[in-house]
Amino acid sequence: MNMTIEPKNLMNPTLELIMNRRSTRNYDSTPLTQADKDTVLQAAMRAPTAGAMMLYTIIEVEDQALKDKLAETCDHQPFIARAPYILLFLADYQRWMDLYEAAGCEARAAELGITPRTPAEGDLVLALMDALIAAQTAVLAAESLGIGSCYIGDIVEKAEEHRAMFNLPRYTFPAALLCFGRPASIPKGPKVTRFARKFIVHRDRYQSFTKDELNQLHLPHGRHSFAPGDFASGAQNVVQANYFRKFTASFSVEMTRSVREMMKRWVGD
Ligand SMILES: Cc1cc2nc3c(=O)[nH]c(=O)nc-3n(C[C@H](O)[C@H](O)[C@H](O)COP(=O)(O)O)c2cc1C
């Protein structure tokens, strides 16, 4: 029989860091040192990058007025304004388009009979991958320096406002907003639970789950998915509560409108 031995509970300082990380929203007000910032940025820029093209730009958000505004535009999250350091990761094809133009690429392509093109859906997804991989590398680098972080997904809302705030050209697209700061106190309580591995890791092909299996999804949180409960939203179980709090919430509707707008601008008609 072909037995696979899966290593369990291997530990080293890097794994410890990954396993113990948790999102930090309550910051000590001391600013990060320049060495802290340089180290986090340098680590981000060492992340794997498609074709070594670095299809992203990182904006350091230092202006308190911008932080205050982000705390509003990103679904009213006041802790953003108190983050000592904020990085906006953009998927960025603009720099390459400017470079292509400066290098006379289109003119040369015409001479060679090669059809020129502009960034399309595939380029956007690739640039988003690049930006997000750099962002998560920044998270882990910061964590290793004792600096906590929190992603803000709402940065993809309010496309028009964020474009104006950060002067974003056409072929850029917000991929991640990250707040950084040393935790104001040692976090108490358990870390946020994850779903059981069998729901997340499939072998060889995608697997769907029966209703009975799905009922077990929330067991690591100490309850069944469809167990009756009483929620302020009127939901009757934990999954309905998620549906109302996340999926049908106004921020999700705005996110879709805003992302559609940004994709239209990137891809063109
Ligand atoms: C794409 C993404 C968007 C997120 N957006 C927010 C956010 O807008 N506000 C917030 O407080 N946390 C946000 N988070 C943090 C998650 O809530 C957090 O990672 C999750 O609850 C698990 O907790 P942990 O990071 O402490 O393990 C976001 C995380 C990710 C990956």
The ligand as a Gaussian input file, in Angstrom:
#p B3LYP/6-31G(d) Opt

LIG

0 1
 C       -8.835000      40.364000       1.818000
 C       -9.030000      40.705000       3.292000
 C       -9.799000      41.773000       3.632000
 C       -9.972000      42.125000       4.978000
 N      -10.680000      43.262000       5.293000
 C      -10.774000      43.621000       6.586000
 C      -11.408000      44.844000       6.937000
 O      -11.871000      45.597000       6.077000
 N      -11.478000      45.186000       8.252000
 C      -10.946000      44.389000       9.227000
 O      -11.042000      44.752000      10.400000
 N      -10.332000      43.216000       8.927000
 C      -10.219000      42.825000       7.644000
 N       -9.549000      41.669000       7.312000
 C       -8.976000      40.816000       8.380000
 C       -9.825000      39.573000       8.588000
 O      -11.018000      39.941000       9.246000
 C       -9.020000      38.549000       9.397000
 O       -7.886000      38.157000       8.663000
 C       -9.862000      37.336000       9.729000
 O      -10.928000      37.661000      10.596000
 C       -9.023000      36.240000      10.403000
 O       -8.427000      36.752000      11.567000
 P       -6.848000      36.691000      11.768000
 O       -6.183000      37.460000      10.655000
 O       -6.608000      37.354000      13.112000
 O       -6.432000      35.258000      11.767000
 C       -9.377000      41.327000       5.985000
 C       -8.593000      40.231000       5.610000
 C       -8.397000      39.937000       4.287000
 C       -7.509000      38.778000       3.916000

